[in-house]
């Protein structure tokens, strides 16, 4: 019989997407077990609400210690057999102390920080140089399992698919979707460079679609891209919900984005990604399934800003310096786009 399990991963959108294959692994191992419990943040819940076999408990970081105490009251009586503590930030570590569990499985020492080791009594194997999704997948190993298959099947309602289908005609025109903003501004590329790539795609007969959230940065970036473009563009920035976003990304042939939540959601939906990487390492945090169309200037960034090659850096080092994304040129992105076209006849 499956042990009673609680998962703790609050954010961000890309990371909670990476947890879903672990959920599928646990469900395959114990198909008749009661629901998993997952402590998650509000945005992650809006994305994953409806994931079968999971009972979500939402924690909003703005609620502080009072919210932690309130969350504890929503959990089942007694102790979980195991807590999978998949976040090392201090707030998440403190939150984990409010969860009663016999086994408290956390990250290996190399990935630990913010006193993570004080809140766990077991650790996943220390495997340097692996993708974030594979590190998260390692949390099943202390339970005697292995994540041999990566499967998402995100919960996308029919209404969300219908909304996405209504945004442009299904006339066979390939779609280049641009999601220009990440949660870290120094990872973001430049509006004029997005516009140059978009115009190139349009000249090849592609439809260009902009997507993004409702923040002031995303709105101003989308406006700047459109102002710099010659070709028409469909602007959907701020018009979708987190439930509609996966359906929207699934309709694209290719998504252009920095290291961001939409990158990983698109990958989970089977859409290829033209990732723009200099501040982060695509081997660690790029689109999991297919990185052939990513621009990788991470090593150049390491040499310029840190004075050493990427191979000499601690795994997971971010190079979020002012101007780092200047290393990703328009020519780089066009080359990646043309590689996709050559491979897929688009």
N, C-alpha and C positions, 0 to 999 in steps of 0.2 A: 504494500500500500504506500502511496506517495506520502512523504512527510508534509505537514502543514508549512507553507512557505509564505514569506512576505518579501517583496522586492521593494527596494528604495532607490529610485532614480527620479529626481525632480525635474531636471532640465538638462540641456536645451533640446529643441525640437529634433535636431539631428541625433542626439544621444538617445532620446527616448525611442526614436525609430530603430536605433541599433539594438535596443533591448527586445524588440518584438521577436526576432529569430530565437533568442533565448527562451522566451515564453513558449514558442512553438516546440522547441526541443523538450522542455519540461512536460508539455501537454502530450507529446508523442510517447514519452516514457511512461506516463501515468494517465492514460486517456479517460479513465472513469473516476478520477479524483475530484474532489470539490474545487471550487474556484481558487485561483491564486489571488493573493492580495497584493496590490501595488500602490505605493505611496508616490504621488506624482504632483507636479505643479499644475495650475489652471490651464496654461496653454497646451501642455502635453495632454491633459485630459480632453480638451476640445478636439485635439487631433485624433486621439485613440479611443474616445468614448464609443462603446459598442464592440470592443475587442472581446470576442467570445471567451468564456472561461476565466475572466479576470474581474475582480471586484476592486474598483479604484477608490482610493482615499485621497482627497485633494488637500494639499497643504499650500497655502499662499504665504510666501516669505514675509510679506508685509504684516502678517498676524503675529510674528515673533513667538515668544515663549508661550503666550496665551493660546496661540493657534496650535502649538505643539501639544499642550495639555488637552485641548479640545479634540485633536486628532486621536490621541491615545484612547479617548472614550469611545471612539467609533470602531476600534479594533475588537476582534473576538476576545472573549474572556480566556484567561490562561495564557500559556506561552506557545509561540510558534516553534516548530521543530528547528527551523532555520530562518534567519534573516540574511538576505543577499544585499549587502550594503555597497551599492555600486556608484557611490559618489563620495569624493574625498574632501569637498569643501567643508569648512568648519560648521556652517549652519546645518548641513546634511548630517554631519557627524553628531552634532548635538541632538538633532531630531531623532537619530537612530537610538539614542539613549532612552527615548520614551517608548520604544517597542520591545516588548518582552519576548525573548527568544533564547533557546538553549544554545544554539550554534549561531555565531555572528561572523559571517564570511565576508571578508573585505579584500582589498587589493594587496598585491605583493608589496614589499618594502620599497622597491624602486619607484612605484607609482603613488605611494602614500605621501600625504602632506596634511597640514592643519590638524595634527594630533590623531590622525585616522587610526593608528595602531592602538590607541587607548580604548577604542570603541568596538574593536573586533577581537575574536579569539581564534580565528582561522584565516588563512589567506589563499588566494588563487595562485597557481604556479607563476613563477617569474620568467616570462618569455619576452625578452627585449625584441624590438623591431617588428612588432605585429600591429595590424590595423586595430583601431579602437573597437570595432565590432567584434573582432576575434578575442580581444581582452575581455569584453563584456560576456561573450560566449563562454569564456573559461569559468564563469561562476557556477556552471553546472558540474564541474569536475569534482569538487569536494563531495558532491552528492552521488558520485559514482557514475556519472554520465559523461558524454562527449557530444559537442555540437558538430555533428558530421554533415548536417544539411542546413543551409541558410534559406529560410522561407519567411516572407512577411505576411502577405494577404491582409493588407491594412483594411480596416473597416470603413468602406466608402459607401454611403447610402445611395440608393437609386436616385433620389432627388438631387444629390450632388453631381452625379454623372449627367443627369438631364440638364442641370444648369450649365455645366461645362460644355455639353454638346450644343447648347444654344448660342454660344459666344461667337462662333464663326462657322461657316458652312463646311461640311465634310465633303469637299470637292477634290480631294487628292493632292492639294497643294501642301508641300512639306512645311512644317512650322518650326521656326527658330524662336524659342521663348527665352526671354532675358529676365532673370531675377537678380538685379544688380547689387543688392545690399545684404550684408551679413550683420551679425550682432556686434562685430568689431570693425569700426570704421576704417582702420588701417589695413584690413584685408580687402577693401573694396577697390575695384578698378575705377577708371575715370569715364565720365559721361561721354566725352568726345571720342574715346576709343570704342566704347560700346556702340556709339552711333556709326563709326566707320565700319565695324564688323557687321552691324545690322544692314547698312546700305550695301555692303558686298553680298550678303545673303539675299537681299531683295533683288539684286542684279542677276542672281542665279535662279530667280523664280520662286523664292521662298516667301512665305508670309511671316511677318515679324510681330510678335506679341510681347508686351511688357507685363510683368506681374510683380506683386510685392504687397507689403502690408500698408497700414494706415499711418505710419509715423511721418513726421515732417521731413526727415531725411529721405525716406523712400519716395515721397511725393516730389520733392525738389529734384532728386536724382532723375526720376522719370521725366520730369519736365525738361531738364537739361538734355537728356538723350534725344527727346523728340525735337527740341530746338536745333540740335546739331545734325539731324538727319535730313536727307533729301527724299527718301522713300516714305510711303505711308506706313503707319504702325498702329496696331490695335492696343490701346492702353487699358489694361485691366487692373492697374495698381490700386489697391484699396477697395476693390469691388468684390472680392471673394472672401469666404470664411475659411477657417482652418479645416473644416469638413469638406469644403469644395476644392481646396488647394490640391490634394492628391489627384482628384479627377481631372483638374485643369492641367497639371503637369503630365498626366498620362496621355493627353492629346498632343503633346509636343513631340516632334521627331528628335529634337536636340535642345537641351537646356544650357544656357550660358550663365554661369554664376561663380562667385568666389566660394570659398569654404563656408557653407551656410546650411541651415536647416533644409531649405528647398532642394539643395544638392542631394541630400540623403533620402528625402521623401521621393524625389524623382527616380532615384536609383531603385528604391523599393517598389516603385510602380512600373519598372521596366523601361524607363526612358533613359537614353544615353545622355551623358553630361560632358560638356566642354567646360571643365573646371579651370579656374584662373588662380594659380598657386605661386606665391613667392613668400608670403608671411607664414605659411604652414606647409607641412610636408604631405603631398598627396598619397604617399605610401602609407601614412598613418591615418589620415583623416579625409582622403579623397573619396570619390564614389566607389563603393566597395566592389561592385560587380565588374566594372569595366573602366579602366583609367587610360585607355588608348587615346582618348581625345582631350586629355588634360594638358594644359600648358604648365610645365614644371620649371620654375626659376628659383626653387628653394635653395639649391646649392649655390647659385649666383648670389642670392641674398645672404647666405651664411658667410661667404667669402668677403662680400662688401661690408656688411654691418658687424660681423662678429670675428672676422679675421681668420677664419678656419673653414675647411670644407664641411658640408653637411654630415658626412660620415663621422666627423670628429665631435659632433654635438650630442648631448644627451637626447635620447629618443623622446620626441614630443616637444622639443624646444620650439617656441613661437618666435618669429622675427617680425614683430609688429612695430616696425619703425616708420616714422614719417617718410613717405616717398618710396617705400619698398615695392609697391605695386607698379611703379614706373618700369621695373625690370620686365614686366609682361607687356610686350609690344603688340601693336595691331597686327603686324606680320605674323607673330606667334599664333594669335587667335585665328587669323585667316588660314594659316597652314593647318591648324587642327580641324577647322571647319571643312577644308578641302579633303583632308584625310577621311573624314566621316563620309563625305559625298562619294569619294572613290570607293570606299568599302561597301556602301549601301546603294549606290546608283541613284542618288537623290539629286 
